[in-house]
């Protein structure tokens, strides 16, 4: 399981989730957690950029 950039633009990401021998609910749950973590990271990065612009 991983989240990675799909291109150099920082606008397209790929969520990789292991699917072998797993219930669809578990797969969806893992994907949702990864997407949530990705948004948290992007929000944190944007806040840091905004803080740098203010100073």
Backbone bond lengths (Angstrom), bond angles and torsions (degrees), N, CA, C in turn:
res aa  C-N    CA-C-N  psi(-1)  N-CA   C-N-CA  omega(-1)  CA-C   N-CA-C  phi
1 X - - - 1.440 - - 1.517 109.58 -
2 X 1.298 114.89 133.12 1.462 119.08 -179.44 1.517 110.13 -166.18
3 X 1.311 113.89 157.96 1.460 121.38 170.92 1.512 106.05 -117.04
4 X 1.322 116.28 130.01 1.461 119.25 179.57 1.515 109.06 -140.50
5 X 1.324 114.29 159.92 1.464 119.65 177.43 1.522 109.05 -72.76
6 X 1.309 115.93 139.52 1.456 120.57 178.44 1.522 111.24 -92.77
7 X 1.338 116.36 -18.18 1.459 120.25 177.73 1.524 108.45 -152.93
8 X 1.289 116.89 -176.74 1.464 121.63 -176.02 1.527 113.59 -85.16
9 X 1.309 118.26 -3.48 1.461 120.75 -172.51 1.526 114.28 -84.43
10 X 1.319 118.72 -6.97 1.466 122.78 -175.41 1.524 112.17 62.35
11 X 1.317 117.08 23.65 1.462 120.25 -179.78 1.523 112.58 -117.48
12 X 1.322 117.16 -13.40 1.457 120.41 -176.92 1.522 108.89 -128.54
13 X 1.332 116.16 123.97 1.452 121.88 -178.40 1.522 109.43 -124.24
14 X 1.322 115.67 155.37 1.452 122.42 177.94 1.524 107.61 -117.14
15 X 1.321 116.48 130.51 1.462 121.58 174.86 1.521 106.58 -102.77
16 X 1.330 115.73 118.00 1.460 120.96 178.95 1.526 108.44 -102.09
17 X 1.332 115.97 126.40 1.458 120.94 -178.69 1.519 108.28 -131.49
18 X 1.341 116.44 129.34 1.462 120.69 175.37 1.522 109.60 -67.88
19 X 1.326 116.42 131.27 1.455 119.64 -174.27 1.528 113.43 -116.68
20 X 1.319 118.00 -7.13 1.460 119.80 -175.07 1.522 111.64 -68.44
21 X 1.321 115.37 131.54 1.462 123.02 174.79 1.523 112.75 54.09
22 X 1.307 116.68 39.87 1.464 120.67 -179.63 1.518 109.62 -130.25
23 X 1.299 114.73 147.22 1.468 120.48 177.88 1.528 109.04 -71.62
24 X 1.324 117.37 147.52 1.469 120.26 178.94 1.531 112.62 -55.36
25 X 1.332 116.54 -34.49 1.465 120.05 179.31 1.525 111.30 -63.69
26 X 1.339 117.13 -40.13 1.467 121.27 178.72 1.524 110.90 -66.47
27 X 1.318 116.39 -40.71 1.464 121.10 178.93 1.528 109.76 -62.53
28 X 1.328 116.13 -47.25 1.469 120.53 -179.95 1.528 111.08 -63.39
29 X 1.315 116.96 -40.05 1.466 121.34 179.57 1.525 110.58 -62.91
30 X 1.326 117.24 -46.09 1.465 120.74 178.49 1.524 111.46 -61.89
31 X 1.319 116.80 -43.61 1.466 120.43 179.03 1.527 110.43 -62.64
32 X 1.318 117.26 -42.31 1.466 120.88 179.76 1.525 111.11 -63.17
33 X 1.332 117.54 -41.82 1.466 120.64 177.98 1.524 111.08 -62.53
34 X 1.329 116.71 -41.14 1.463 120.11 -179.74 1.524 111.26 -67.10
35 X 1.314 116.80 -40.91 1.464 120.24 178.76 1.526 109.98 -65.03
36 X 1.321 116.63 -41.38 1.465 120.77 177.65 1.525 110.89 -61.47
37 X 1.323 116.84 -44.11 1.468 120.75 178.67 1.527 110.76 -64.20
38 X 1.332 116.97 -37.89 1.463 120.69 177.57 1.526 110.34 -61.82
39 X 1.332 117.48 -46.68 1.465 120.42 178.82 1.524 111.11 -62.36
40 X 1.330 116.83 -40.79 1.469 119.69 177.47 1.522 110.62 -58.79
41 X 1.333 116.37 -44.50 1.467 120.63 -179.94 1.527 111.35 -64.92
42 X 1.325 116.96 -43.29 1.459 120.29 -179.78 1.528 111.51 -65.25
43 X 1.319 116.66 -39.18 1.470 120.39 177.63 1.518 110.02 -64.24
44 X 1.328 117.38 -43.39 1.466 121.21 178.88 1.526 111.03 -62.19
45 X 1.332 116.78 -43.87 1.467 120.45 178.42 1.527 110.87 -62.02
46 X 1.327 117.14 -41.66 1.463 120.55 -179.93 1.521 110.95 -66.08
47 X 1.325 117.27 -39.86 1.463 120.37 178.15 1.524 110.92 -63.14
48 X 1.326 117.20 -39.35 1.468 120.29 177.38 1.527 110.39 -63.82
49 X 1.328 116.82 -41.89 1.466 120.53 177.99 1.523 110.60 -63.55
50 X 1.325 116.18 -42.54 1.462 120.27 179.00 1.524 110.79 -62.86
51 X 1.329 116.93 -41.43 1.465 121.11 178.81 1.522 111.02 -63.39
52 X 1.318 117.70 -37.90 1.464 121.48 179.08 1.527 110.39 -67.69
53 X 1.316 116.86 -34.86 1.465 120.78 179.38 1.523 111.58 -68.98
54 X 1.318 116.79 -30.50 1.464 121.42 -178.62 1.523 110.86 -73.67
55 X 1.313 116.33 -39.20 1.477 120.47 -175.75 1.475 112.53 -72.12
